[in-house]
Amino acid sequence: MPLPRFLRAYYAYVFLIDFILGYAIYTAYFSLSGLGVWDIALLFIFWSIVAAIFEIPSGALSDHLDRRWLLIAAPLIKAAAFAFWAIANGSFAIFALGFLVWSFASSLISGSKEALLYEHMDAAGEADDYDRVLGRDRALQEISAGIAMVLGGLVGHVSMEAALWLALPPLFLAALIAIWLPDVRSKADLPTERPNYLAHFVEAAQEFKAEPVLRFVTGYLVLGVMLFYVLEEFDPLYYLAVGVPIWAFGLVGVLAIAAYAYASVMAHKLSNFRAGGWLLPLASGVCLLIAGLGDSIWLLIPLMMAYICIAPPLILAEAKFQQVMGGSSRATTTSAMVFFHCIASIFMCLAIGLVADRFGILTAYGWCGVYLIVFSGWAWWRDRKGQNAIHAVEA
C-alpha cells in the first residue's frame, strides 16, 4: 500500500479512536455518582495495574501476529467500557470493570500503532520524518478529543449517560477502518510457530540492556513528561474546583487544545534545540505550580500552558524511542516502555490522590509542578553529561 493512502486511513483511525464524547464528563460523572476523590484515584490506579499486566504480552502478540487484528479488536473492546459505565448506576465495581476492558483495549493499541506507523514509513524510506508524522498523530488525537469534549460537555449537561452511549459509534467505525491498515511486514517476518511468541520478550529485554539511550529516553518519558497522561484524568476535578460548569468543560479547553495540537505538529522543528529537553519541562512545571495557587477560573490559563509546553518534548522523546530501536520486536519494546509508565502511573495516582484527598485537588496540581521542576533539573544535569531525550543526534 502506498504510504499516502496508508496515512489517510491511519489518521482516520487515530481521529475516531479518541472521538469520545464521554471523555468530557466521565470523571465528573464518577464524582456526581457518589465517588470521592480517593475512590476515583483508586479507579485510575486499577486502570494502571491492569494496563501493566496486559501491556507487554499484548505487544509481543502484536509482534507475533498481524498487527491489524489487534487494531480491529481494540476499539470494539473499548466501546464496552462506556456501555458498562452508562448502566453502572453509581457502582464502583462496574466502573472498575469498565476500566478493566478499556485498559485491555489500550494495551492492544499501544505499541502496535506506533510500530505499524514506523514500519510503513521505514518501508517507504521516510523513517527520518517519523517525528513529524507522530506530531500529526498526537495533534489529531487532541483535535478529536477536543471536538468530542465540546460536544460531550453540551450533551453531558443534558444527560451524562447519553454522552457515554455516544462513544460507541466512532469506535465501531474505527474498527472498520482498521481493515485498511495492513501489516507491512512480509509473511517471512511473522513467526509461524507458537513458541516464538516468547522470543519477543527476550529480544526486548536484550535491547534495553544493550542500548543506554533507550533506557535514558524511557526514564525521561515515564518519570517526567508522561506525568501529564496521569494528570489529565484529574482535570475535570480541577475544573469543578475552580467553578467551571459541566456544560463548559469542553469549551474551556478548546483553544488550549488547538494550541497543543499546533505545538505537537511543530514539535519536529525543535529536534535540534537541546535545551528544550529540560527548559520546556521547567516551564511546564512553573505553570502547574501557578495553577495550584488558588481557585480562580483564570488559573486555567497556566494549566493549559503547562500542557502546551510539554507537547514538544513528549513527541520528540517518543519519536527518538522508536528511532533508536533496532530489533524486530518493536511493539514489545514499545509496550515495555508503556509498562514502566503504567508502574510509574500507579505511584503518581497514589500521590495525587492522597494529596488531593487531604489538601484539595488544587494543591495536588501545585505539587505536581514542583515535581516537574525537580525533574527538569535532573534532565538538565543529564544533558550536561551528554544525554538528551529530544535532540536528534546524541552528543
Salt bridges, closest charged atoms under 4 A:
ASP18 OD1 - LYS78 NZ 3.70
ASP63 OD1 - ARG67 NH1 2.99
ASP66 OD2 - ARG68 NH2 3.94
GLU114 OE2 - ARG138 NH2 3.78
GLU119 OE2 - ARG67 NH2 2.53
ASP129 OD2 - ARG132 NH2 3.35
ASP137 OD2 - LYS113 NZ 3.04
ASP137 OD1 - ARG138 NH1 3.18
ASP183 OD2 - ARG185 NH2 2.55
GLU318 OE1 - ARG138 NH2 2.43
ASP383 OD1 - ARG274 NH2 2.57
GLU394 OE2 - LYS320 NZ 2.42
